[in-house]
Amino acid sequence: MTTRRTLLLSLAGLTLAAGAYTVGAFREANAQAASRLFGQSTIIASRAGALEYAVAGDGPPLMMIHGTGGGFDQGLLFAGKLRDRGFRIVAPSRFGYLRSAFPEDASPSYQADALTDLLDHLGIARLAVVGGSAGALTAAEFALRHPDRCSHLVLLVPAANLTNRDPVEFTALQRLAVGAVLGSDFAFWSLSRLAPQQMIRTLLATDPALLGTVDPDERQRAQTILGQIYPISRKLDGLRTDAFWAGSPSPTAYDRIAVPTLLLSCEDDLFGTAATARNLSDRIPDARLILRDTGGHIWLGHDEEFADQIAGFVSEPAA
């Protein structure tokens, strides 16, 4: 009896200790997220309400529009190699992300219009625009609606429904996981720690086996992209809106885009953006298309190369 009581007390003690550790680790994750975001961005009043942005680097301006689950910080991360190549990066947070407003009209077209207020605020007449993933929807609308403000357009792993069929297809298990993480910061944090490879496959649409084929910097970039989705509670409106616009048939008149356009993607992107990029290259006049066999939705192993391609492209004389 004494041995049994001792065992039960020991198990209870371990459970309490594990619970205390989990609570402490979760609080530390919250503190780190707050530290990462605090003081790194600025807010202006736009036609749509608060518009958050950050600027980094020196040189010709380039606007990086982040993808699903991002914010200004993801934009800065996506454009890190472009900053190294001498560009001044303008990185806004789209509607419903972090401290940017979520207006009644949260369409990519209205987001594109609101971004002209940011350029006016910064005193930028015209610049190159890069849209990653769902950010490509806004970038394309910006080039279409404001060609006088857009010198070059780059659509990076572009999300769009061009065939009347949502290109993103989740399994039942993936839908369950996505539903869980969208509903809770704690669930997202826990799954990121317990099943990071599954999260990379599901949320970043990238085969985690690729992590073993790239250099340490690229592995760290993948982990950083995943980690920056946290805190997910500050991005719910943006996430849901992206799911709607990326999954619905696109209303954008791509055939009327008149600025030089570059399309980049990877064949094994589990969100099917390679097929989307091919379709867009057929619709956008004189668009250039670059596809790589592997890399997934975060172009793993190609960050340097894609930065070179983008830097060379946007440095060409604009029409």
URLINNOR-V583966 format. One line per field, one symbol per residue. ss: DSSP state (H for helix, E for strand, L for the rest). phi: phi as a letter, one per 20 degrees, with the letter a starting at -180 (. if undefined). psi: psi as a letter, one per 30 degrees, with the letter a starting at -180 (. if undefined). Layout:
# URLINNOR-V583966
ss->???
phi->???
psi->???
This chain:
# URLINNOR-V583966
ss->LHHHHHHHHHHHHHHHHHHHHHHHHHHHHHHHHHHHHLLLLEEEEELLEEEEEEEELLLEEEEEELLLLLLHHHHHHHLHHHHHLLEEEEEELLLLLLLLLLLLLLLHHHHHHHHHHHHHHHLLLLEEEEEELLHHHHHHHHHHHLLLLEEEEEEELLLLELLLLLLLLLLHHHHHHHHHHHLLHHHHHHHHHHLHHHHHHHHLLLLHHHHHHLLHHHHHHHHHHHHHLLLHHHLHHHHHHHHHHHHLELLLLHHHLLLEEEEEEELLLLLLHHHHHHHHHHHLLLLEEEEELLLHHHLLLLHHHHHHHHHHHHLLLLL
phi->.fffffffffffffffffffffffffffffffffffefmeccdcedfdofcebccbncpffbeddfefnergffgffgegffffendeedceefgndleffcfgedfgfffffffffffffemdfbbfcdddlfffffffffffecffddebccddkfeaedcmbffedeffffffffffffeaffffffffeecfffffffedlcffffgeddfgffffffffgfffffeffecgffffffffffeegfefeffdfddgccdcacfeffemffffffffffeegmfecccdfcpmfdlfncffffffffffffefgff
psi->eeeeeeeeeeeeeeeeeeeeeeeeeeeeeeeeeeeefkgfllkljlfgakjkllkkllakkkkjjlakgbaeeeeeeegefeefggkjkjjlklkgkcgllilejgleeeeeeeffeeeeefhjeklkkkkkbfffeeeeeeeefifffjelkkjkikkkjfggkjfjjkleeeeeeeeefffkeeeeeeeeeeheeeeeeeeghkjfffffflleeeeeeeeeeeeffkkffggeeeeeeeeeefflkkfkiffgkglkkkkklkegjfggfeeeeeeeffekkgkkkkklelfafghkfgeeeeeeeeeeefflkl.
